[in-house]
Amino acid sequence: MAVLLSASTRAEAQTSREGDGGSGAPLVMLNETARVTDVVDSFDQGSSFSVRLSAGYLYSNRSAQIERELRVSDARGLGTTQFAHVADAQESTHSLLVGAEIGLFRDLALTIGAPIVLSNRRQLRLPAGADAQAVNDALRDGWSHNGQPTTLFSPNFDSPERSGVDQIRLGLQWAVFNQRRDPSRPTWMVGFEWRPPVGAALSACQATSGGTVCPNPADVPALPPGGGSASSGAAPSRANNAAYQPGISRGVHGIYFQTMLSRRIGYLEPYAGFDILAEFPTRESPFRYLDTPYGMLATFPPIVSSLTVGTEIIPWENRETWQRLVIDLRVRGTYRSQGRDYSMLYDALGTSTSRALLAPGCPSNVRGNDGSCQPGREVYFDGLTGTASHVVIAGGLGITVQPAKFLRFSLGGNFAWISPHLLTNTDACNPNTQPPADHPEWRGGCVSNSAPDPQHRPVIDQPGGRFRSTSDTQFDIYASIALTPRF
């Protein structure tokens, strides 16, 4: 690699210098750190104000096998648990990523971002080569209609196409240390974001040949008296409700924190960092965070934390013309805690006509002596489920070309493996809610002085009926352009 730099320019350039690995010539670096730690700043030498404007395109595709836990008996008559492959799930998303970073002071910037979903599609399909009758048998809900067993959903299911903006991102970035200012230290960046929801709230919907159907969660097909069978003629159905639309927003405020370290060593700039995202539901969201029914355990989405390790490889750069070629290699490990979430079965379960699933729950403190629920206190099923904790391991490759001082192009991709995990896992009892001593009936069959969770649905949450995802992978492809003028 040849770096063209005159002696006078070298004397003027305020850059750190590292050995080039034995060639004897000094390596003179650009006044920019790795992209993950680069903070736009203002009131610096050579400029009074800087801003970075960026736009990008992201395509994501996720596919998984959906399995249902089944109880079966072996040759000895002993019960065992197996998983039946009931559907193949796929989700594809096209997004436009627009953002701005505004320098406020030296190594301090205000960040603004708006991921715009152009198209989001989800579908379930009968597994290739599977016996349709066997799959339907595995999807039974234990009830019947007109003598025929009923199922939770069809293995061939289409969600409506969604688009819009879920959240906007407002944040601050600060380079606590900057290697370009002090070569004895690495670059250390910390960032914070607030992600308020702005789009229309999600509702469970189904795309049919007759249009999109979004039922009211309280619209439950008539329950048969005293059992799990009905003979009402027409099959159970749920009508579309104009008050409910597919939407795009999950109805949560995100609080995001990130810290990242990088250090330039010759032609490499390795980096590592940690980030965490906690989300707080709004009052209008279905999480019931601010109006929690008695006994409800999970009112939060999962907490997401990640560790990223990678390096930028800079095989060529020209200090005089501010040109550079960068290859970015990274590995990212993510942990998602258990919580209530929009799973890959959100639409299919949320639009189900299964009476076993849709029968409303009732907080134990508002039940009458006859077991009936006080009017208006019922807890209806809306498609959200308790998901189990799991990990995501991803690898990424990116290439960045900087043809001029203020211009940068990037292209890359990521591939992620998502560990198998339960999609329906709401506990029957909440040990954090302890009924008072003068109301032991509020325990409702729970032990250890706990209370029933009104969101629990035995047909999908008890062992022998739960759903999980496996063979779960996702790949992303992205392209972006960034313009960083200085004034």
VENZIDA-V27037 format. One record per residue. N is the residue number from 1. PHI is phi in whole degrees, 0 to 359 (* if undefined). Layout:
((N;PHI) (N;PHI))
This chain:
((1;*) (2;252) (3;246) (4;272) (5;205) (6;286) (7;296) (8;293) (9;294) (10;300) (11;293) (12;273) (13;291) (14;266) (15;229) (16;277) (17;232) (18;235) (19;297) (20;268) (21;90) (22;117) (23;283) (24;94) (25;267) (26;288) (27;260) (28;258) (29;260) (30;292) (31;280) (32;219) (33;271) (34;302) (35;302) (36;289) (37;241) (38;283) (39;244) (40;293) (41;225) (42;225) (43;57) (44;249) (45;298) (46;93) (47;202) (48;259) (49;205) (50;225) (51;212) (52;240) (53;252) (54;224) (55;214) (56;207) (57;237) (58;227) (59;245) (60;237) (61;224) (62;238) (63;224) (64;203) (65;265) (66;259) (67;238) (68;242) (69;285) (70;231) (71;262) (72;227) (73;251) (74;273) (75;297) (76;269) (77;83) (78;270) (79;283) (80;229) (81;245) (82;229) (83;244) (84;255) (85;283) (86;252) (87;194) (88;254) (89;255) (90;216) (91;224) (92;234) (93;223) (94;250) (95;229) (96;251) (97;250) (98;241) (99;197) (100;212) (101;235) (102;245) (103;292) (104;259) (105;199) (106;298) (107;61) (108;223) (109;219) (110;266) (111;242) (112;224) (113;218) (114;216) (115;289) (116;256) (117;280) (118;279) (119;199) (120;227) (121;233) (122;231) (123;206) (124;242) (125;223) (126;300) (127;303) (128;301) (129;78) (130;280) (131;278) (132;301) (133;293) (134;295) (135;293) (136;298) (137;298) (138;288) (139;264) (140;296) (141;255) (142;87) (143;249) (144;216) (145;221) (146;54) (147;82) (148;252) (149;300) (150;257) (151;241) (152;285) (153;195) (154;273) (155;291) (156;250) (157;219) (158;238) (159;275) (160;289) (161;287) (162;246) (163;204) (164;130) (165;244) (166;284) (167;222) (168;255) (169;236) (170;240) (171;205) (172;230) (173;234) (174;221) (175;270) (176;297) (177;240) (178;222) (179;299) (180;289) (181;268) (182;226) (183;299) (184;282) (185;238) (186;285) (187;271) (188;236) (189;246) (190;237) (191;220) (192;221) (193;223) (194;248) (195;240) (196;282) (197;284) (198;228) (199;276) (200;293) (201;293) (202;292) (203;225) (204;291) (205;218) (206;228) (207;269) (208;239) (209;297) (210;267) (211;123) (212;272) (213;245) (214;235) (215;282) (216;288) (217;305) (218;278) (219;275) (220;252) (221;307) (222;309) (223;278) (224;292) (225;289) (226;62) (227;172) (228;251) (229;228) (230;215) (231;222) (232;255) (233;88) (234;290) (235;293) (236;298) (237;212) (238;227) (239;278) (240;292) (241;241) (242;297) (243;286) (244;246) (245;235) (246;306) (247;66) (248;217) (249;270) (250;277) (251;71) (252;225) (253;267) (254;262) (255;245) (256;239) (257;231) (258;219) (259;223) (260;214) (261;242) (262;214) (263;211) (264;282) (265;227) (266;63) (267;267) (268;241) (269;224) (270;291) (271;212) (272;204) (273;192) (274;224) (275;216) (276;215) (277;231) (278;241) (279;239) (280;239) (281;293) (282;279) (283;296) (284;278) (285;284) (286;281) (287;287) (288;60) (289;289) (290;264) (291;225) (292;293) (293;296) (294;302) (295;93) (296;291) (297;269) (298;262) (299;238) (300;240) (301;290) (302;300) (303;273) (304;244) (305;231) (306;221) (307;239) (308;241) (309;227) (310;192) (311;208) (312;264) (313;254) (314;246) (315;287) (316;204) (317;204) (318;233) (319;295) (320;293) (321;256) (322;58) (323;257) (324;199) (325;238) (326;230) (327;247) (328;250) (329;243) (330;210) (331;232) (332;226) (333;247) (334;235) (335;244) (336;248) (337;288) (338;292) (339;173) (340;267) (341;206) (342;273) (343;275) (344;291) (345;256) (346;305) (347;291) (348;296) (349;284) (350;291) (351;254) (352;301) (353;255) (354;289) (355;293) (356;297) (357;277) (358;274) (359;306) (360;294) (361;276) (362;216) (363;302) (364;294) (365;277) (366;238) (367;272) (368;280) (369;298) (370;271) (371;89) (372;285) (373;263) (374;300) (375;306) (376;85) (377;254) (378;294) (379;247) (380;268) (381;276) (382;241) (383;108) (384;292) (385;224) (386;278) (387;258) (388;279) (389;294) (390;198) (391;240) (392;231) (393;248) (394;230) (395;235) (396;221) (397;226) (398;225) (399;233) (400;239) (401;243) (402;246) (403;279) (404;209) (405;302) (406;254) (407;231) (408;214) (409;243) (410;226) (411;214) (412;186) (413;203) (414;224) (415;229) (416;231) (417;250) (418;247) (419;294) (420;303) (421;203) (422;288) (423;262) (424;231) (425;209) (426;282) (427;294) (428;287) (429;231) (430;249) (431;290) (432;277) (433;251) (434;249) (435;301) (436;295) (437;299) (438;275) (439;226) (440;296) (441;291) (442;290) (443;288) (444;53) (445;96) (446;284) (447;256) (448;59) (449;56) (450;242) (451;240) (452;296) (453;270) (454;291) (455;273) (456;291) (457;238) (458;306) (459;295) (460;238) (461;253) (462;275) (463;306) (464;100) (465;214) (466;286) (467;250) (468;217) (469;251) (470;213) (471;49) (472;265) (473;223) (474;213) (475;232) (476;235) (477;230) (478;221) (479;216) (480;210) (481;225) (482;228) (483;241) (484;234) (485;286) (486;237) (487;237))
